[in-house]
Amino acid sequence: MTTIRPTELKVRCYAEREAPRLWVAICLDFDLAAQGETLEKARRVLDAMINDYVEDTWDGEDQPYADALMSRRAPLRYWLRFYWFTWMRRLNRKHTHSAHYPFNERLPLSLAHCAGTIRR
């Protein structure tokens, strides 16, 4: 039997229009938020924030706090909004340009190198 190893980490996010020219994108898995004048701009800024966050957590000065930072989640009200938007989007596929847009970011995973100690 072949074991399939994941090569990506799925991070749940959504974007919401708050004004005619303001989108807010939120990463639920790391409790990060970004703004942009368009949906695409907000997603690009959030994507860069997520990549910097993960890189700093694993390879930067925040490494001693990696366990806590990688399990930091957005408050429940944002998760409820994400699942509500996802559910509404699936029910009504005609409105693809709505003011709410749930999405998943995918981060590439790489194998960790063991340093000889096991953290529990």
C-alpha positions as CSV (number, residue, x, y, z in Angstrom):
1,M,0.0,0.0,0.0
2,T,1.4,3.4,-1.0
3,T,1.2,6.3,1.5
4,I,0.4,9.6,0.0
5,R,2.2,12.5,1.7
6,P,0.7,15.9,1.5
7,T,2.8,18.5,-0.3
8,E,0.6,21.5,0.7
9,L,-0.9,23.0,3.8
10,K,-4.5,24.3,3.2
11,V,-5.2,27.5,5.0
12,R,-8.8,28.7,5.2
13,C,-9.4,32.4,4.3
14,Y,-12.2,34.7,3.2
15,A,-12.5,38.2,1.8
16,E,-15.3,40.6,2.4
17,R,-16.1,43.9,0.7
18,E,-16.5,46.6,3.4
19,A,-16.8,49.6,1.2
20,P,-17.1,50.2,-2.6
21,R,-13.3,50.3,-2.8
22,L,-12.2,48.2,0.2
23,W,-11.8,44.5,0.6
24,V,-10.7,42.8,3.8
25,A,-9.1,39.3,3.5
26,I,-8.8,37.2,6.7
27,C,-6.8,34.1,7.3
28,L,-8.6,32.1,9.9
29,D,-5.9,29.6,10.6
30,F,-3.3,32.2,11.7
31,D,-5.6,35.1,12.6
32,L,-4.2,37.5,10.0
33,A,-6.0,40.2,8.0
34,A,-5.1,42.4,5.0
35,Q,-6.8,45.1,3.0
36,G,-6.9,46.1,-0.6
37,E,-8.9,48.1,-3.1
38,T,-9.8,45.0,-5.0
39,L,-10.4,41.3,-4.1
40,E,-7.2,40.4,-6.0
41,K,-5.1,43.0,-4.2
42,A,-6.4,41.9,-0.7
43,R,-5.6,38.3,-1.6
44,R,-2.1,39.1,-2.8
45,V,-1.4,41.1,0.4
46,L,-2.8,38.3,2.6
47,D,-0.8,35.7,0.7
48,A,2.4,37.6,1.3
49,M,1.5,38.0,5.0
50,I,0.8,34.3,5.4
51,N,4.1,33.3,3.7
52,D,6.1,35.8,5.8
53,Y,4.3,34.6,9.0
54,V,5.1,30.9,8.3
55,E,8.7,31.7,7.3
56,D,9.3,33.8,10.4
57,T,7.7,31.3,12.6
58,W,9.8,28.3,11.4
59,D,13.1,29.9,10.4
60,G,13.1,33.4,12.0
61,E,13.3,34.8,15.5
62,D,9.9,33.5,16.4
63,Q,11.0,29.9,16.1
64,P,10.9,29.3,19.9
65,Y,7.2,30.1,19.8
66,A,6.4,28.1,16.7
67,D,4.0,25.7,18.4
68,A,1.8,28.5,19.7
69,L,2.0,30.7,16.6
70,M,1.1,27.9,14.2
71,S,-2.0,27.0,16.2
72,R,-3.2,30.6,16.6
73,R,-6.8,30.8,15.3
74,A,-9.2,33.6,14.5
75,P,-12.1,34.1,16.9
76,L,-15.2,32.0,16.5
77,R,-17.3,34.8,14.9
78,Y,-14.9,34.8,11.9
79,W,-15.1,31.1,11.5
80,L,-18.9,31.3,11.5
81,R,-18.8,33.9,8.8
82,F,-16.4,31.8,6.7
83,Y,-18.7,28.7,6.9
84,W,-21.8,30.9,6.3
85,F,-20.2,32.4,3.2
86,T,-19.1,29.0,2.0
87,W,-22.6,27.5,2.4
88,M,-24.3,30.5,0.8
89,R,-21.9,30.4,-2.2
90,R,-22.6,26.7,-2.7
91,L,-26.4,27.3,-2.6
92,N,-26.4,30.2,-5.0
93,R,-23.6,29.6,-7.6
94,K,-25.0,32.3,-9.8
95,H,-23.6,35.1,-7.7
96,T,-19.9,34.6,-8.3
97,H,-19.1,38.3,-7.8
98,S,-20.7,38.8,-4.4
99,A,-19.3,40.9,-1.6
100,H,-18.1,37.8,0.3
101,Y,-15.6,35.3,-1.0
102,P,-14.4,32.2,0.9
103,F,-11.1,30.7,-0.4
104,N,-8.3,28.4,0.6
105,E,-4.6,29.4,0.3
106,R,-2.2,26.5,-0.3
107,L,1.3,26.6,1.2
108,P,4.0,24.2,0.0
109,L,5.2,21.8,2.8
110,S,8.8,20.6,3.1
111,L,10.1,17.8,5.3
112,A,11.4,18.8,8.7
113,H,15.0,17.8,9.6
114,C,15.3,16.1,13.0
115,A,17.7,17.8,15.4
116,G,17.9,14.9,17.8
117,T,15.4,16.0,20.4
118,I,11.7,15.2,20.6
119,R,9.4,18.0,21.9
120,R,6.3,16.8,23.7
